[in-house]
Amino acid sequence: MHSSLDQSEMSRDASPRDLIDFEVSGIEIGNGSLDAREWINSDGSVTEYVLRDELIQINVTFTQAGTSSQPSAANGKLEIWHPVGHKVIEWSVNMTLSGLQSYRAEFYWTPNAAHSQLDDNGHLVGGIILRGVIDGGLADDNPDNDNLDREMPVAIWNDHMENGLCGDVDGDNVVDCPNQLSYGNPMWVSAGYDDDGSLSDYPDSYGHWRMDNTSSEIGERHWRISRPDAEYASNRHDLLWWGWLTPFDTCDDTGHGFGYGTLDNTVSALYANNFCRIKMRGFDYISLQMVTNAWGSMGAGDQIRMEANSANAEYFNYTSQQLSTSGDWSQLVWNMTDVHPSGDYTLAFRFDSDSSYASEGIHIDGFIMFGIQRIPEYTLDVECDDPLPNAYIVIPADPRPPSLYCNIHNNGYVDITLRLYTEVSNKSWMYGGPLRIDSNHPSDHDNNVVSKTIKALESMDTWFNLTIPDGATVQELAWYVHIGDGITNFTKHTMEFPVDVTASYSAYLTQKTLQNPAVTLLPATSGSVVMTLKNTGNQVATWNLGATFADNRWGASNLKWFNETGVEVTSIEMRINDKFELNAQLTAPDQITPGTYAVTLLASGRAPANFQTEWTIHVEVPIDHQLSLVPEIREMLAPADSALRWIEIQMVNDGNAEEAFDLSLSADWRLGLYLNAEQTLGIDPFGGDTSILLMFPMPYGIENETYQIWVHATSQIDPSYQRSVQLLLTVPETYLV
């Protein structure tokens, strides 16, 4: 770091009252030897940028813009921030300045991550943030100008394409790539191939790519595929590889920042130097763009393309671009963001020709790569709906407990997981598991959750839920929320909220064993449902027991409450957290029809406990089959004289549902007995009746005997229910003249 002190006239007027006004008045990049590069935007404006892994000089000017002639001390800083919110590095300087004096500090830094992008209009945007900060202490009258930010785009690579390796393919003894070779520096290397992908025979093995030192767009040389004033060769498949030479048998990164490469044994043997192809890693970038310059044309069927080769190749075709044929260079941008985004690949300019018409070909110059590189660091934006804010007033067993919703946004360029943790300062609350976290994890919902993956630049919805325990006393406590990295648990965000528990009356009435229906009763029968009543508030209270009924045929007389010892009760006094078992004894009304009946059991607080808890149960009343068959006589004496006789049988339905019955007989067939109907109509419940006739035709010739006769009535609702009555018929000796 270097600095200098300047006395200069300020371009703006300081307010008379600003005796001391420190400001950051400028941030510049470069000097005579470490200048920033320039990108000309589509509107003609210029944006400076730098390269990854290249040392830069940053000049920050601090000024005391006030009018005081007395020296004042201040501390100045240069902070470098990545746009994800991560501070990369900072430096500080001390200074003592009088009014209108400036202090210029020089800092040196090497960016290690690219951050640059071309927008849809061709403007260079993005960049690392250079932040100048000045702190003049309490004496500084104007804090508004204490910070100054400048975005500095950082490109991946800028290659004038002056460094290359090729052979004398045309045999004219002219060196077509007049470079001094060096190891470890990215360069362009030509090779020629046949249709099957194997290296061509000499001299085509070198490929037809060559340098031209006339009319270049950038620097002194550019690349072409033909000699000056000549046409390119036919039936060629030549590649201009991007890579570096190495004296070693491995392709470790030599400091260029692209990582390890791929050793190309074929090209290495061709030039008698080990050659490593550069491997671009699509997964290392969230955006990637390549900029080149070109002019010229190709014959029909021939083409020049940039090839991104992985398991399969993707191309940028120069032949299909609208290029000048008279030497005017066009700047071309290939958006490579979606080119092998999850894999790695090599890059090469590819020349393919057939045996038909040829031309001078397309000229290529300049190679810039802009990109936004993924870095492991990240920050979060956490936006929560703390409604009060910063305080929660609750009651024990709160029916609407606090639920803090947060949208957690991953500002980083990498996929992450987060460890979410929440607790309260009263550790006794933690034993019952009152805290719950709902996140993008489908099955983990306790108070310590590791989320599923949150993609780069995406968000996760999260709810931190606090359940207030039963009987929680009046108190003040703190509710903590911690968001940490999913692997290291390093803190990313914390929150603390005061929680006030106020005095409250409440209780909870519930069925001890859940079942539906809770009880099954026939008319006029009784059954019990075991209930649990707990005083969940933090006050002593008395609770009156009762119920409401959905059907007005039920009433208070159908319910009695009994305590655990079997004593009938109508109310119960409870201390904090008391919990009792109660038996709710229900008696079905005498004349109740079949169905399911809702009964809402109640525990109502006696003043001052203004609270009511309830639990609805269902009572099932099934069909009660009670049919009586009452004949007018049970025994009959009748001769076999062919005279018709009958017995009336009354059918009485003492059940609780209207029913119809199928009728049948069991008797000696020779008697010829029959009923006057095969079935009845519906018989009203609760004593409704009807009558049927059993007919006796008494045919001639029936033997002298006593006969057993059975009449059966079978329920049409439930054929398993049947009632029968027995009758006796005695046939005496019959003499007819």
C-alpha positions in Angstrom: 0.0 0.0 0.0 1.2 3.5 -0.9 -0.3 6.9 -0.2 0.2 10.6 -1.0 -1.1 13.8 0.5 -2.6 16.5 -1.9 -3.8 20.0 -1.2 -6.4 20.7 -3.9 -9.4 22.9 -4.6 -12.6 20.9 -4.1 -15.0 20.6 -7.0 -17.9 21.1 -4.6 -18.6 23.8 -2.0 -18.6 22.7 1.6 -21.3 24.0 3.8 -20.0 26.7 6.1 -21.2 24.7 9.1 -19.2 21.6 8.0 -15.9 22.5 9.6 -14.9 18.8 9.4 -16.3 16.7 6.7 -14.4 13.6 5.7 -15.4 11.9 2.5 -14.3 9.1 0.1 -13.9 11.2 -3.0 -12.7 8.7 -5.6 -11.8 5.0 -6.3 -9.6 4.4 -9.4 -8.1 1.2 -10.8 -4.6 0.8 -12.1 -1.5 2.8 -12.9 0.9 3.0 -15.7 1.9 -0.7 -15.4 -1.2 -2.2 -13.8 -4.0 -0.5 -15.8 -7.5 -1.9 -16.0 -8.8 -3.2 -19.3 -11.6 -1.5 -21.1 -14.8 -2.8 -22.6 -16.7 -0.6 -25.1 -20.4 -0.9 -24.5 -23.0 -0.9 -27.3 -23.7 2.8 -26.6 -20.0 3.8 -26.9 -19.5 4.1 -23.1 -16.5 2.4 -21.6 -16.5 0.1 -18.6 -13.2 -0.9 -16.9 -12.6 -4.4 -15.9 -9.8 -6.6 -14.5 -8.8 -10.3 -14.8 -9.1 -13.1 -12.4 -5.7 -14.1 -10.8 -4.1 -10.8 -12.1 -2.6 -8.3 -9.6 -4.3 -4.9 -9.7 -3.7 -1.6 -8.1 -6.6 0.2 -6.4 -6.3 3.9 -5.6 -8.7 5.4 -3.0 -8.8 9.1 -2.4 -9.9 10.4 1.1 -10.6 14.1 1.5 -11.3 16.4 4.4 -13.9 18.5 2.5 -14.7 20.8 5.4 -13.4 24.3 6.0 -11.5 23.9 9.2 -7.8 24.8 9.0 -7.1 22.6 12.1 -5.8 19.1 11.4 -8.2 16.3 12.2 -7.5 12.6 12.4 -9.5 9.9 10.6 -9.3 6.2 9.7 -9.8 5.1 6.2 -10.5 1.7 4.8 -10.8 -0.2 1.5 -13.2 -3.1 1.8 -13.6 -5.6 -1.0 -17.0 -7.3 -1.0 -18.3 -10.1 -3.2 -21.9 -9.5 -4.4 -23.2 -12.4 -2.4 -22.5 -10.3 0.7 -19.2 -11.8 1.7 -16.3 -9.5 2.7 -13.2 -10.7 0.9 -10.5 -8.5 2.4 -10.0 -5.1 3.9 -7.2 -2.6 4.5 -7.0 0.4 6.8 -5.0 3.6 6.8 -4.7 6.5 9.3 -4.5 10.1 8.2 -4.5 13.6 9.6 -6.0 16.2 7.2 -6.9 19.9 7.3 -9.7 21.4 5.3 -9.6 20.7 1.6 -6.6 18.3 1.9 -6.7 14.8 0.3 -5.0 11.6 1.0 -4.5 9.1 -1.8 -3.9 5.5 -0.7 -2.8 2.7 -3.1 -3.7 -0.9 -2.4 -2.7 -4.1 -4.3 -4.9 -7.1 -4.7 -5.3 -10.2 -6.9 -9.0 -11.2 -7.5 -9.5 -15.0 -7.2 -13.0 -15.3 -8.6 -14.6 -14.0 -11.8 -17.7 -11.8 -11.6 -18.7 -10.2 -14.9 -21.5 -10.5 -17.4 -22.8 -8.9 -20.6 -26.4 -7.9 -20.5 -28.8 -8.2 -23.4 -27.7 -4.8 -24.7 -24.0 -5.7 -24.7 -23.2 -3.7 -21.6 -20.6 -5.1 -19.2 -22.2 -5.4 -15.7 -21.6 -7.1 -12.4 -18.4 -7.1 -10.5 -16.7 -7.2 -7.2 -17.6 -4.2 -5.0 -14.8 -1.9 -4.0 -15.9 0.1 -0.9 -14.1 3.1 0.4 -14.9 4.0 4.1 -13.8 6.9 6.1 -14.4 7.4 9.8 -13.7 10.8 11.2 -15.2 10.1 14.6 -17.6 12.4 16.4 -15.9 15.4 14.9 -17.2 14.6 11.4 -20.2 16.8 10.8 -21.5 14.9 7.7 -21.7 11.1 7.7 -23.6 10.9 4.4 -20.4 10.8 2.3 -18.4 8.4 4.4 -18.9 5.5 2.1 -18.3 5.1 -1.7 -18.9 1.9 -3.7 -17.6 1.0 -7.1 -18.3 -2.2 -9.0 -15.3 -3.7 -10.7 -16.1 -6.5 -13.2 -13.7 -9.4 -13.1 -13.3 -11.4 -16.3 -12.2 -15.0 -16.5 -9.7 -14.5 -19.4 -8.6 -12.0 -22.0 -6.4 -13.5 -24.8 -5.2 -11.4 -27.8 -4.5 -14.8 -29.4 -0.9 -13.8 -30.1 0.5 -17.0 -28.6 0.1 -20.1 -30.7 1.7 -23.3 -32.0 1.3 -24.6 -35.6 3.4 -26.2 -38.3 4.6 -25.4 -41.8 1.7 -27.3 -43.4 2.2 -25.7 -46.8 5.9 -26.4 -46.9 7.0 -22.9 -47.8 9.6 -22.8 -45.0 7.7 -19.8 -43.5 7.0 -20.0 -39.8 3.3 -19.5 -39.6 3.3 -19.2 -35.8 6.4 -17.1 -34.9 6.1 -17.4 -31.1 8.6 -18.1 -28.5 7.3 -21.1 -26.6 6.7 -21.0 -22.9 5.4 -23.5 -20.3 2.2 -23.1 -18.3 0.7 -20.2 -20.2 -2.6 -20.8 -22.1 -2.1 -20.7 -25.8 -3.6 -22.0 -29.1 -2.3 -25.2 -30.8 -3.3 -26.4 -34.2 -3.8 -30.1 -35.2 -5.2 -31.8 -38.3 -7.5 -34.8 -38.3 -9.1 -37.3 -40.8 -12.8 -38.2 -41.0 -12.3 -41.0 -38.4 -10.8 -38.6 -35.8 -7.3 -39.9 -36.2 -4.4 -37.5 -36.8 -3.7 -36.8 -40.5 -0.5 -37.7 -42.2 2.3 -35.2 -42.4 2.1 -32.3 -43.1 -1.7 -32.1 -42.7 -1.2 -33.4 -39.2 -0.4 -29.8 -38.1 -3.7 -28.6 -39.4 -4.2 -25.5 -41.5 -4.6 -23.0 -38.8 -2.0 -20.2 -39.0 -1.3 -16.7 -37.8 -1.6 -13.6 -39.9 0.1 -10.3 -38.9 -1.9 -8.0 -41.1 -5.1 -6.1 -40.3 -5.7 -7.7 -36.9 -8.5 -6.5 -34.7 -6.5 -6.9 -31.5 -2.7 -6.9 -31.2 -0.4 -7.8 -34.0 -1.7 -11.2 -35.1 -4.9 -13.1 -35.7 -5.8 -16.6 -36.9 -6.9 -17.8 -40.3 -7.1 -21.2 -42.2 -5.5 -20.2 -45.5 -2.4 -18.5 -46.8 -2.8 -14.8 -47.8 -4.5 -14.5 -51.2 -5.3 -18.2 -51.3 -8.2 -20.5 -50.6 -8.3 -22.9 -47.7 -7.7 -26.7 -48.2 -10.4 -29.2 -49.0 -11.4 -32.2 -47.0 -10.0 -30.9 -43.8 -11.0 -31.4 -40.1 -8.6 -29.1 -38.2 -8.8 -28.0 -34.6 -7.2 -25.1 -32.9 -7.0 -26.3 -29.3 -6.9 -24.1 -26.2 -4.4 -25.4 -23.6 -0.9 -25.1 -22.4 2.5 -26.7 -22.7 4.1 -28.4 -19.7 7.4 -30.1 -19.0 5.6 -32.6 -16.8 3.4 -35.7 -17.4 0.5 -34.2 -15.4 -1.8 -31.3 -16.1 -2.0 -29.6 -12.8 -3.0 -25.9 -12.7 0.0 -23.8 -13.3 -1.5 -20.6 -11.9 -3.9 -19.7 -14.7 -6.9 -20.5 -12.6 -8.6 -23.1 -14.8 -7.7 -26.1 -12.7 -6.3 -29.3 -13.9 -6.5 -30.1 -17.6 -6.4 -33.1 -19.9 -3.2 -34.4 -21.4 -3.4 -34.8 -25.2 -0.9 -37.5 -26.0 -1.5 -37.1 -29.8 -0.8 -33.4 -29.9 2.0 -33.8 -27.4 3.7 -36.3 -29.8 3.1 -34.0 -32.8 5.0 -31.1 -31.3 7.4 -33.1 -29.0 6.1 -31.2 -26.0 3.4 -32.3 -23.5 0.2 -30.4 -24.2 -2.7 -30.1 -21.8 -6.1 -29.1 -23.0 -7.9 -26.6 -20.7 -11.0 -28.0 -19.1 -13.8 -25.6 -18.6 -16.1 -26.6 -15.7 -19.6 -25.5 -16.4 -20.7 -26.3 -12.8 -18.2 -23.6 -11.6 -20.2 -20.8 -13.1 -23.8 -19.5 -13.0 -23.2 -17.5 -16.2 -20.5 -17.8 -18.9 -20.0 -15.8 -22.1 -17.3 -16.0 -24.8 -16.4 -12.9 -26.9 -14.5 -13.2 -30.2 -14.0 -11.1 -33.4 -14.4 -12.5 -36.9 -14.8 -11.6 -40.6 -14.8 -13.6 -43.8 -16.9 -16.4 -45.3 -16.9 -20.1 -46.1 -17.9 -22.1 -49.2 -21.1 -24.1 -49.2 -20.8 -27.1 -46.9 -17.8 -25.8 -45.1 -17.7 -24.2 -41.7 -15.7 -22.8 -38.8 -17.1 -23.3 -35.3 -16.1 -23.1 -31.7 -16.5 -26.6 -30.3 -17.2 -27.2 -26.6 -16.6 -30.9 -26.3 -17.7 -33.1 -23.5 -19.4 -36.5 -23.9 -21.2 -34.7 -26.7 -20.2 -31.5 -28.5 -22.0 -28.1 -28.6 -21.0 -25.4 -31.1 -21.0 -21.8 -31.9 -21.1 -21.6 -35.7 -19.2 -18.6 -37.2 -20.3 -19.6 -40.7 -23.9 -18.8 -39.9 -23.1 -15.3 -38.6 -23.6 -12.2 -40.7 -19.9 -11.4 -41.3 -18.2 -8.9 -43.4 -16.2 -10.3 -46.4 -14.1 -7.2 -46.8 -12.0 -7.2 -43.6 -14.4 -5.4 -41.2 -14.3 -7.2 -37.9 -17.5 -8.1 -36.1 -17.7 -8.8 -32.4 -19.5 -12.0 -31.6 -20.8 -13.2 -28.2 -21.6 -16.8 -27.4 -23.7 -17.2 -24.2 -22.3 -20.5 -22.8 -24.3 -20.5 -19.6 -26.3 -23.6 -20.7 -23.3 -25.3 -22.4 -22.6 -28.4 -20.3 -23.7 -26.6 -17.1 -23.2 -29.7 -15.0 -20.0 -31.1 -16.6 -16.6 -30.1 -17.9 -15.4 -29.7 -21.5 -12.6 -28.6 -23.7 -12.6 -25.7 -26.2 -11.3 -25.6 -29.8 -11.9 -23.6 -33.0 -12.9 -26.3 -35.5 -12.4 -26.0 -39.3 -14.3 -28.5 -41.6 -14.3 -28.5 -45.4 -15.4 -30.8 -48.2 -14.1 -31.1 -51.7 -16.4 -28.4 -53.3 -16.0 -24.7 -53.6 -13.5 -23.0 -51.1 -12.7 -19.4 -50.3 -10.2 -17.4 -48.2 -12.2 -18.5 -45.1 -13.1 -16.8 -41.8 -10.5 -14.9 -39.7 -10.6 -15.1 -35.9 -9.1 -12.7 -33.4 -9.4 -12.0 -29.7 -10.8 -14.3 -27.0 -12.5 -12.9 -23.9 -14.4 -15.0 -21.3 -16.8 -13.2 -18.9 -18.5 -15.2 -16.2 -20.0 -15.2 -12.7 -18.1 -17.8 -10.8 -19.5 -19.9 -8.0 -17.7 -19.4 -4.6 -18.2 -21.4 -1.5 -19.1 -18.4 0.7 -22.7 -17.2 0.9 -25.0 -15.0 2.9 -28.7 -15.1 3.6 -31.5 -12.6 3.4 -34.0 -13.5 6.1 -37.4 -11.8 6.0 -39.8 -12.7 8.8 -43.4 -11.7 9.6 -42.8 -10.8 13.3 -46.1 -9.1 13.7 -45.8 -7.0 16.9 -42.8 -6.7 16.3 -40.3 -8.2 18.6 -42.7 -9.4 21.4 -45.2 -12.2 21.9 -47.9 -12.2 24.6 -49.3 -15.7 25.2 -51.3 -17.8 27.5 -50.8 -21.4 28.7 -51.9 -24.0 26.1 -52.4 -21.1 23.7 -54.9 -22.1 21.0 -53.1 -19.7 18.6 -49.4 -20.1 19.6 -46.7 -18.0 18.0 -45.7 -19.1 14.6 -42.9 -17.1 13.0 -42.8 -17.3 9.2 -39.5 -16.5 7.5 -38.5 -16.5 3.9 -34.8 -17.4 3.8 -33.1 -16.4 0.6 -29.8 -17.9 -0.5 -27.7 -15.0 -1.8 -24.9 -17.4 -2.7 -23.9 -19.0 -6.0 -23.8 -22.5 -4.5 -26.4 -24.9 -3.3 -26.6 -25.1 0.5 -28.2 -26.7 3.4 -29.0 -24.9 6.7 -29.3 -26.1 10.2 -32.3 -24.5 11.8 -32.5 -24.4 15.6 -34.9 -22.8 18.1 -35.3 -22.9 21.9 -36.6 -20.9 24.8 -34.7 -19.6 27.9 -37.0 -21.7 30.2 -35.3 -25.1 29.7 -38.2 -26.9 31.5 -40.4 -26.0 28.5 -38.1 -28.0 26.2 -38.8 -31.4 27.8 -42.3 -31.7 26.2 -41.1 -30.8 22.7 -43.1 -27.5 22.4 -41.0 -26.2 19.5 -41.5 -27.2 15.9 -39.8 -26.2 12.7 -41.5 -26.6 9.3 -39.1 -26.2 6.4 -38.4 -27.9 3.0 -37.6 -31.1 4.9 -40.6 -33.3 4.5 -40.2 -35.4 7.7 -38.0 -33.6 10.2 -40.0 -31.1 12.3 -38.5 -30.9 15.7 -36.5 -27.9 17.1 -33.3 -28.9 15.4 -33.6 -29.4 11.6 -31.1 -29.7 8.8 -32.9 -28.5 5.7 -32.9 -30.1 2.3 -30.9 -28.4 -0.5 -31.6 -24.7 -1.2 -30.5 -23.9 -4.7 -28.2 -21.0 -5.5 -30.2 -17.7 -5.5 -33.4 -19.4 -4.4 -35.5 -19.2 -1.3 -37.0 -21.5 1.3 -40.2 -20.9 3.3 -39.8 -21.7 7.0 -42.1 -21.6 10.1 -40.7 -21.6 13.6 -43.6 -22.7 15.9 -43.8 -22.3 19.7 -46.3 -24.3 21.7 -47.1 -22.9 25.1 -47.1 -25.7 27.7 -50.2 -26.5 29.8 -50.2 -24.6 33.1 -47.2 -22.3 32.2 -46.9 -19.8 35.0 -46.9 -16.1 34.5 -43.4 -15.3 33.4 -41.1 -13.5 30.9 -38.7 -15.6 28.8 -36.7 -15.3 25.6 -37.3 -17.2 22.4 -34.2 -17.8 20.3 -33.9 -18.7 16.6 -30.6 -19.7 15.1 -29.9 -20.3 11.4 -26.5 -21.9 10.7 -24.6 -23.6 7.9 -25.9 -27.1 7.4 -22.4 -28.6 7.6 -20.4 -26.4 9.9 -23.3 -24.8 11.8 -21.4 -21.5 11.5 -23.9 -18.7 12.4 -25.7 -17.1 9.4 -28.6 -15.4 11.2 -30.0 -15.2 14.7 -33.1 -13.7 16.2 -34.4 -13.3 19.8 -37.9 -12.5 20.9 -39.4 -11.7 24.3 -42.3 -13.9 25.2 -44.7 -12.8 28.0 -47.0 -15.5 29.6 -50.1 -13.8 31.1 -52.6 -15.1 33.7 -55.3 -17.3 32.1 -58.1 -19.8 32.8 -58.3 -22.8 30.4 -58.9 -26.5 30.5 -58.9 -29.4 28.0 -61.6 -32.1 27.9 -60.8 -35.1 25.8 -61.9 -38.7 25.3 -59.4 -41.0 27.0 -59.6 -43.7 24.3 -60.6 -42.4 20.9 -63.3 -44.4 19.2 -66.2 -43.7 17.0 -68.9 -44.2 18.0 -67.9 -43.6 21.6 -70.7 -45.9 22.9 -73.5 -48.0 21.4 -76.9 -48.0 23.2 -80.2 -49.6 22.7 -83.2 -47.6 23.9 -83.4 -47.2 27.7 -79.9 -48.7 28.2 -76.9 -47.0 29.6 -73.2 -46.9 28.9 -70.1 -44.8 30.0 -67.4 -42.9 28.1 -64.2 -42.3 30.0 -63.1 -38.6 29.6 -60.0 -36.8 30.8 -60.2 -33.2 32.1 -57.0 -31.2 32.6 -56.6 -27.7 34.0 -54.3 -26.2 31.4 -54.4 -22.6 32.7 -52.2 -21.1 35.3 -55.0 -20.4 37.9 -57.0 -22.6 40.3 -60.5 -23.0 38.9 -63.8 -24.8 39.3 -65.4 -26.5 36.3 -69.1 -27.2 35.9 -69.8 -30.4 33.9 -72.6 -30.7 31.4 -73.5 -31.3 27.8 -75.5 -30.2 24.8 -77.4 -32.5 22.5 -78.0 -32.2 18.8 -81.3 -34.0 19.1 -84.0 -32.7 21.4 -85.1 -36.2 22.3 -82.0 -36.2 24.4 -81.6 -34.0 27.5 -79.9 -33.4 30.8 -81.6 -36.4 32.3 -79.8 -38.7 29.9 -76.3 -37.8 31.3 -74.6 -38.3 34.6 -71.0 -37.6 35.6 -69.0 -39.8 37.9 -65.5 -39.2 39.3 -62.7 -41.8 39.4 -64.2 -43.3 42.7 -67.7 -43.7 41.2 -69.2 -40.7 43.0 -71.7 -38.7 41.0 -70.4 -35.1 40.4 -71.7 -32.0 38.7 -68.6 -29.8 39.1 -64.9 -30.3 40.0 -62.3 -27.9 41.5 -58.8 -28.2 40.0 -55.4 -26.8 40.8 -52.8 -25.9 38.1 -52.0 -28.9 35.9 -54.5 -31.2 37.7 -55.7 -33.9 35.5 -58.7 -36.2 36.3 -60.6 -39.0 34.7 -64.4 -38.7 34.6 -67.1 -41.1 33.4 -69.8 -39.6 31.4 -72.7 -42.1 31.8 -75.3 -41.8 29.0 -78.7 -43.4 29.0 -80.6 -43.6 25.7 -84.2 -42.4 25.7 -86.9 -45.1 25.9 -88.3 -44.4 22.5 -85.3 -43.5 20.4 -85.0 -44.4 16.8 -81.9 -45.9 15.2 -79.1 -43.4 14.2 -76.0 -41.7 15.3 -76.4 -38.9 17.8 -73.9 -36.1 18.6 -73.4 -35.2 22.2 -71.1 -32.3 23.1 -69.7 -32.8 26.6 -68.8 -29.5 28.3 -66.6 -28.3 31.2 -67.5 -24.7 31.8 -65.5 -22.5 34.1 -67.2 -21.0 37.2 -66.6 -17.3 37.6 -64.1 -15.8 37.4 -63.0 -18.6 35.0 -64.6 -17.4 31.8 -63.6 -20.4 29.7 -65.4 -23.4 28.3 -63.9 -26.6 26.9 -65.9 -29.2 24.9 -65.6 -32.5 23.2 -68.1 -34.0 20.9 -68.8 -37.8 21.0 -71.2 -39.8 18.9 -73.7 -42.3 20.3 -74.8 -45.1 18.0 -78.3 -46.4 18.5 -78.8 -49.6 16.5 -82.0 -51.1 15.3 -83.7 -52.9 18.2 -85.7 -55.9 16.7 -88.6 -56.8 19.1 -91.5 -58.6 17.3 -94.2 -60.6 19.0 -96.5 -63.1 17.2 -99.8 -63.5 19.2 -102.4 -66.0 17.8 -106.0 -65.7 19.0 -105.8 -69.5 19.8 -102.9 -71.8 19.8 -104.8 -75.1 19.4 -107.5 -76.0 17.0 -109.8 -79.2 16.7 -111.2 -79.5 13.2 -112.5 -82.5 11.2 -111.4 -83.2 7.6 -114.6 -81.9 6.2 -113.4 -79.6 3.5 -114.8 -76.6 5.4 -112.5 -73.5 5.5 -111.4 -72.3 8.9 -108.7 -69.7 10.0 -106.8 -68.4 13.0 -105.9 -64.6 13.3 -102.3 -63.9 14.4 -101.4 -60.4 15.7 -97.9 -59.1 15.0 -96.7 -56.5 17.5 -93.5 -54.4 16.8 -92.0 -53.4 20.1 -88.7 -52.4 18.4 -87.5 -48.9 17.6 -87.8 -48.9 13.8 -90.6 -49.5 11.4 -90.2 -52.9 9.9 -91.8 -55.2 7.3 -91.5 -59.0 7.5 -91.5 -61.9 5.1 -94.0 -64.6 6.2 -93.7 -68.4 5.8 -95.1 -71.7 7.1 -93.6 -75.0 8.3 -96.3 -77.7 8.3 -97.4 -81.0 6.8 -98.1 -80.3 3.1 -101.1 -82.5 3.1 -102.9 -80.0 5.3 -102.9 -77.4 2.5 -102.3 -74.6 4.9 -101.6 -71.1 3.7 -101.4 -67.5 4.9 -103.4 -64.6 3.6 -100.2 -62.7 2.7 -96.6 -63.5 1.9 -95.3 -60.4 3.6 -96.4 -57.5 5.7 -96.3 -53.8 5.2 -94.2 -51.7 7.5 -95.2 -52.0 11.1 -94.8 -48.9 13.2 -92.2 -49.1 16.1 -92.9 -48.9 19.8 -96.0 -51.1 19.8 -97.4 -50.8 16.3 -99.2 -54.0 15.1 -100.9 -55.7 12.2 -102.7 -59.1 11.8 -102.4 -62.0 9.4 -104.7 -65.1 8.9 -103.6 -68.7 8.9 -106.0 -70.5 6.6 -107.1 -74.1 7.2 -108.9 -75.7 4.1 -109.3 -79.1 6.0 -109.4 -81.3 2.9 -111.0 -84.8 2.9 -108.9 -87.7 3.8 -106.6 -86.1 6.4 -105.6 -88.8 8.8 -106.7 -88.6 12.4 -103.7 -87.0 14.1 -102.4 -83.9 15.9 -100.2 -81.7 13.6 -97.5 -79.2 14.5 -97.6 -75.9 12.6 -95.0 -73.1 12.7 -95.5 -69.6 11.4 -92.3 -67.6 10.7 -91.8 -63.8 10.3 -88.4 -62.8 8.9 -87.2 -59.1 9.0 -86.6 -57.6 5.6 -84.1 -55.2 7.2 -82.0 -58.0 8.8 -82.9 -61.4 7.5 -81.0 -62.9 10.4 -83.7 -61.8 12.7 -86.7 -64.2 12.7 -89.6 -64.8 15.1 -91.9 -67.9 15.0 -95.0 -69.2 16.8 -96.2 -72.8 17.1 -99.8 -73.9 16.7 -101.4 -77.3 17.0 -104.1 -78.8 14.8 -105.9 -81.9 15.9 -107.9 -83.8 13.3 -110.4 -86.3 14.8 -111.8 -89.3 13.1 -114.1 -88.0 10.5 -117.1 -90.0 9.1 -118.9 -88.5 6.1 -122.1 -89.9 4.5 
